[in-house]
Amino acid sequence: EVQLLESGGGLVQAGGSLRLSCAASGFTFDDVPMGWVRVAPGKEREGVAQIPSGGDPHYADSVKGRFTISKDNTRESLYLDMNNLKPEDTGVYFCNAQITIRSPVNYWGQGTQVTVYS
């Protein structure tokens, strides 16, 4: 069974930092493209950062230079380091894994709340 468990969200003042973690299980972690998606109140879902199974990470323009996505294959964990946080970064952050068997299927964690106050 595929499981994605996010942690690390919280309340932080603008300009601060947080590190989100996503503990994964139930699939071959090394080979799977993964990413972080956020949902803010009144806004559409936004892909924040993605890391392919091979190749360079991709970031939304809104977070470039502030957020860094990384994977630890040994720990089977995905991370999102968020620096210089802004109130507009507030939202629920979801870990995503795209697992292909016969066709790609997206799996999601339960989300972790990030609230940035000014």
ZIKA-V146172 format. One record per residue. N is the residue number from 1. PHI is phi in whole degrees, 0 to 359 (999 if undefined). PSI is psi in degrees with one decimal (* if undefined). D_FIRST is the distance of its C-alpha to the first C-alpha in Angstrom with 1 decimal. Layout:
n | phi | psi | d_first
N | PHI | PSI | D_FIRST
N | PHI | PSI | D_FIRST
//
This chain:
n | phi | psi | d_first
1 | 999 | 129.1 | 0.0
2 | 286 | 129.9 | 3.8
3 | 226 | 137.3 | 6.3
4 | 230 | 122.9 | 10.0
5 | 234 | 110.0 | 12.7
6 | 274 | 153.3 | 16.3
7 | 204 | 167.3 | 19.4
8 | 106 | -5.7 | 23.1
9 | 291 | 171.5 | 24.5
10 | 169 | -168.3 | 27.8
11 | 255 | 126.6 | 31.4
12 | 216 | 147.4 | 33.5
13 | 283 | 149.9 | 37.0
14 | 307 | 137.3 | 37.7
15 | 94 | -11.7 | 38.1
16 | 276 | -174.3 | 35.6
17 | 227 | 153.3 | 32.3
18 | 216 | 154.9 | 28.7
19 | 238 | 119.2 | 25.8
20 | 267 | 143.2 | 22.3
21 | 235 | 150.1 | 19.3
22 | 224 | 110.7 | 15.6
23 | 272 | 124.2 | 13.4
24 | 248 | 149.8 | 10.4
25 | 203 | 161.0 | 7.6
26 | 92 | 5.9 | 5.0
27 | 205 | 169.2 | 7.8
28 | 281 | 99.7 | 11.6
29 | 299 | -40.3 | 12.9
30 | 300 | -31.8 | 16.5
31 | 265 | -1.1 | 16.5
32 | 254 | 129.5 | 15.0
33 | 295 | 137.0 | 17.4
34 | 223 | 166.6 | 16.7
35 | 191 | -179.6 | 19.0
36 | 238 | 135.7 | 20.2
37 | 232 | 144.0 | 21.4
38 | 234 | 152.6 | 23.6
39 | 233 | 118.8 | 25.0
40 | 255 | 152.2 | 28.4
41 | 304 | 127.8 | 30.4
42 | 76 | 5.1 | 32.3
43 | 238 | 161.7 | 30.9
44 | 282 | 158.9 | 28.5
45 | 301 | 138.0 | 25.2
46 | 233 | 126.2 | 26.1
47 | 286 | 118.2 | 24.3
48 | 271 | -48.8 | 25.5
49 | 203 | 143.6 | 24.4
50 | 226 | 146.2 | 22.4
51 | 229 | 116.3 | 21.9
52 | 286 | 169.3 | 21.5
53 | 296 | -27.3 | 20.1
54 | 214 | 138.3 | 23.9
55 | 117 | -175.5 | 26.8
56 | 271 | 150.6 | 27.9
57 | 293 | 158.3 | 26.3
58 | 237 | 145.8 | 27.5
59 | 229 | 148.4 | 28.6
60 | 294 | 147.6 | 29.9
61 | 303 | -32.1 | 33.7
62 | 293 | -17.4 | 33.5
63 | 239 | -2.9 | 31.8
64 | 303 | 135.0 | 33.2
65 | 85 | -10.5 | 34.9
66 | 243 | -33.7 | 33.3
67 | 251 | 147.2 | 29.6
68 | 225 | 126.3 | 27.9
69 | 260 | 142.9 | 24.3
70 | 208 | 160.1 | 23.1
71 | 234 | 143.0 | 20.2
72 | 243 | 101.7 | 20.1
73 | 293 | -29.5 | 18.3
74 | 294 | -42.6 | 19.1
75 | 270 | -3.9 | 17.5
76 | 51 | 52.3 | 14.7
77 | 226 | 146.5 | 16.1
78 | 247 | 142.2 | 17.7
79 | 231 | 156.0 | 21.0
80 | 222 | 109.3 | 23.6
81 | 270 | 121.3 | 27.1
82 | 243 | 118.9 | 29.2
83 | 241 | 161.7 | 33.0
84 | 48 | 51.5 | 36.0
85 | 295 | 147.1 | 34.0
86 | 239 | 155.9 | 35.7
87 | 305 | -31.4 | 35.6
88 | 288 | -5.9 | 34.2
89 | 277 | -6.4 | 31.0
90 | 300 | 136.7 | 30.2
91 | 163 | -179.6 | 27.1
92 | 264 | 127.5 | 23.4
93 | 256 | 128.6 | 21.5
94 | 244 | 138.4 | 18.0
95 | 274 | 139.0 | 15.8
96 | 229 | 138.4 | 14.7
97 | 230 | 132.7 | 12.9
98 | 253 | 107.2 | 14.0
99 | 251 | 127.6 | 12.0
100 | 252 | 121.2 | 14.2
101 | 250 | -82.1 | 13.5
102 | 268 | -30.9 | 16.6
103 | 211 | 160.5 | 17.0
104 | 293 | 137.2 | 15.9
105 | 230 | 132.4 | 13.3
106 | 268 | 131.2 | 13.4
107 | 246 | 148.2 | 10.7
108 | 228 | 149.5 | 12.4
109 | 275 | -172.8 | 12.6
110 | 273 | -11.5 | 14.9
111 | 94 | 154.8 | 17.9
112 | 223 | 135.5 | 20.7
113 | 277 | 131.7 | 24.3
114 | 240 | 124.7 | 27.0
115 | 235 | 122.0 | 30.6
116 | 246 | 123.5 | 33.5
117 | 247 | 150.6 | 37.0
118 | 262 | * | 40.3
//
